[in-house]
Amino acid sequence: MTEMRIANDELPKARAFYLPAEWIEHAASWTSWPFADDLWLGYLEGVRREFTNLVATIARFEPVYLNVRDDEAEFDARQRLSGIKNIHFHRLPLNDVWFRDNGPLFVKNAQGKVALTDWEFNAWGEKYQFDKDNLAPEAVADLLKMKRYKTNLILEGGSLEINSLGTCLTTRSCLRHPKRNPELNQLEIEAVLHDYLGIKEVIWLEDGLEGDHTDGHIDTIVRFVSDRTIVCSVAEDQEDTNYVTMQRNLRQLQALRNAQGEPYRVVELPLPQKRRELDGQRLPLTYANFYIGNGFVAVPLYNDVNDQRALDILRPLFPGREVIGLVAENLITGGGAFHCVTQQQPQGEIYRG
């Protein structure tokens, strides 16, 4: 692949760029306003109501850079968000709204400079149209006049979960999927993650949730909440298809040790009890798809009996942050929740290269 032949001094690692943990201070949060009712199978109105609450919540704490695809999307967003400050609108052609995956991954170095990395996006193994989505990182770089590091590795942001020490959690079912990078072995993928994101260690779990069209994104099941603490989704019903998969992940994480040989604190987070299907496909309901921002954590809720339990488990894990539950019952019909539709830009001076 092309990036394997790039000279070392042209890689992000040459200037010690790394992917910061999500809890590091943000300059802004990026997200994209939902559009096209056919994409949402009739749920667009409900999705937009939930998005209004999400964007308004984030804007209380930090700037929101809101991508709008066209005139209709911009008009709708401005109407619903009227009077809410701290929102900046950007016209950006897109195929869909999952900016965690089709947007850039921002990197930072010790000098406080911020650049972005641009990965190939193929809509989770060519499941959907992606021609415009794949151009989004370049458009963001042009908008910010920010240095863009381009790689040919196919990767979605939701497939990586990192702490501030360079440890990365991911799944083989996603990153090793035959419709992503079949020509690369595991070590070669790890090398690209090191060169572009400063990742020092990759922990490979096996699988994600049933019904997850991303082939098992890590951000729906397992999350770092600090350098030493990991939240792991668990299914409590042994008849649930997810039970065995989540238990295998849990056991692997409990046996995990950091560079000093110390165990991580692993906190179990129940999945919602109720099961929802759309067109015969199970929806991947999960509380782990929360988004961490400046002073807050936005947690997706589903009017489920486990909603309050999830909030009670997460709140003590985020001292100094307001843990806010927001309904995502319509948003989840698209296959994801709050983490999937957001992307953090870390605080720092823009690096122009």
MOKA-V919942 format. One record per helix or strand. SS is the DSSP state (@ for helix, = for strand). FROM is the first residue (numbers start at 1). TO is the last residue. If there is no record, write none. Layout:
ss=SS from=FROM to=TO
ss=SS from=FROM to=TO
This chain:
ss=@ from=2 to=5
ss=@ from=8 to=10
ss=@ from=12 to=15
ss== from=18 to=18
ss== from=26 to=32
ss=@ from=37 to=40
ss=@ from=44 to=59
ss== from=64 to=68
ss=@ from=71 to=80
ss== from=87 to=91
ss=@ from=99 to=102
ss== from=105 to=108
ss== from=113 to=120
ss=@ from=123 to=126
ss=@ from=133 to=144
ss== from=148 to=154
ss=@ from=157 to=159
ss== from=161 to=162
ss== from=167 to=171
ss=@ from=172 to=175
ss=@ from=186 to=197
ss== from=201 to=205
ss=@ from=218 to=220
ss== from=222 to=224
ss== from=229 to=234
ss=@ from=242 to=255
ss== from=257 to=257
ss== from=263 to=263
ss== from=265 to=270
ss== from=277 to=278
ss== from=281 to=282
ss== from=291 to=293
ss== from=296 to=301
ss=@ from=307 to=315
ss== from=322 to=327
ss=@ from=331 to=334
ss== from=342 to=346
ss== from=349 to=350
